[in-house]
């Protein structure tokens, strides 16, 4: 199987999204046959489940994984990624249900990863520049810039945008290990996932920072009703503290051992990963035939 033929499954976490789910847009994404979509119903109490299962019945490229109660975006994403890996996906990712990142940009991220076997991950980056259409609320933009600066310091790498809701990863042992335990942070889980991938653990080695790349988006727009608010943004800042402390401990250990640890930018390097299986989550998983509801 060539890199371009690697099966890609994109996780879409949903909680009470009945009023915002664009069935036609998501149907068009899977109609390209470039990716499959795995919607994670995170204990919704509105008509989200009904809509998702209707979409799954109408398309073989859409599946639904239902959680019995609301666990938060971080856990919904983690469990969804594990389901996708268990199903044999070679590339996995996650994508916000509000379509703030246009579908064509999601597909571009996926193609970038599939066409470059040296990459472990591709992160969407909302960089406003000539020729792009990046429409962000001013307050959220400036809070986001401050957050990204602090996140870069915590991680010890230069990354422009850790919080854009569109990311794709190549499946390997390190990714599986990074998803084995729930994230400590509900709001900063993107940063925590990067930290786990870069440093690994006893089960798998860390990945080279040069095997990750940020891809500037051609378009992105704020969506009315987005759940991210200033309060949670502040909480996300505090969630970076444990990550920074772990980096500090590693830096001291590196200094004692004589190794060199310094901040570098996210740029690609040849570092192919190995595919691995993942432990199955225990909630309900409905395939394209509809399956069990939540």
Secondary structure as UniProt FT lines:
FT   HELIX           3..5
FT   STRAND          8..14
FT   TURN            18..20
FT   HELIX           23..31
FT   TURN            32..33
FT   STRAND          36..42
FT   HELIX           48..58
FT   TURN            60..61
FT   STRAND          62..67
FT   HELIX           73..86
FT   TURN            87..88
FT   STRAND          91..95
FT   TURN            97..98
FT   HELIX           103..115
FT   TURN            117..118
FT   STRAND          121..125
FT   TURN            130..131
FT   STRAND          133..135
FT   HELIX           138..155
FT   STRAND          157..158
FT   STRAND          166..170
FT   HELIX           173..178
FT   HELIX           189..199
FT   STRAND          200..201
FT   TURN            202..203
FT   STRAND          204..205
FT   HELIX           209..211
FT   STRAND          212..216
FT   STRAND          219..221
FT   TURN            224..225
FT   HELIX           230..257
FT   STRAND          264..265
FT   STRAND          284..286
FT   TURN            288..289
//
